[in-house]
Amino acid sequence: ETDVEGCRKRRRKTRRGERQREGEKEREREKGNNYCIFVIKASILNFYR
């Protein structure tokens, strides 16, 4: 196995890892958006009480 082949494999691994991390970030962002919507709905309900 040459250094170039090793680097290519490693780069592929890091790319996959980055993709997983991006997926986690997306999930966190979705959770944040849902929380914001929940808070807005709650504040509207409280406003109309």
C-alpha positions in Angstrom: 0.0 0.0 0.0 1.5 3.3 -1.1 1.2 6.6 0.9 -1.2 8.0 -1.8 -3.5 5.0 -1.3 -3.4 5.4 2.4 -4.1 9.1 2.2 -7.1 8.4 -0.1 -8.6 5.9 2.3 -8.0 8.2 5.2 -9.6 11.2 3.4 -12.6 9.0 2.7 -12.9 8.1 6.4 -12.6 11.7 7.5 -15.2 12.7 4.9 -17.6 10.1 6.2 -16.9 11.3 9.8 -17.6 14.9 8.8 -20.8 13.9 7.1 -21.9 12.2 10.4 -21.0 15.3 12.3 -23.0 17.4 9.9 -26.0 15.1 10.3 -25.8 15.6 14.1 -25.6 19.3 13.6 -28.7 19.2 11.4 -30.6 17.2 14.0 -29.6 19.7 16.7 -30.7 22.5 14.5 -34.1 20.8 13.9 -34.5 20.3 17.6 -33.7 24.0 18.1 -36.3 25.0 15.5 -38.9 22.7 17.1 -38.2 24.2 20.5 -38.5 27.7 19.1 -41.9 26.8 17.5 -43.0 25.3 20.8 -42.0 28.5 22.7 -43.8 30.7 20.2 -46.9 28.6 20.4 -46.8 28.7 24.2 -46.3 32.4 24.3 -49.3 32.9 21.9 -51.5 30.6 24.0 -50.4 32.6 27.2 -51.1 35.9 25.4 -54.7 34.8 24.5 -55.5 33.6 28.0 
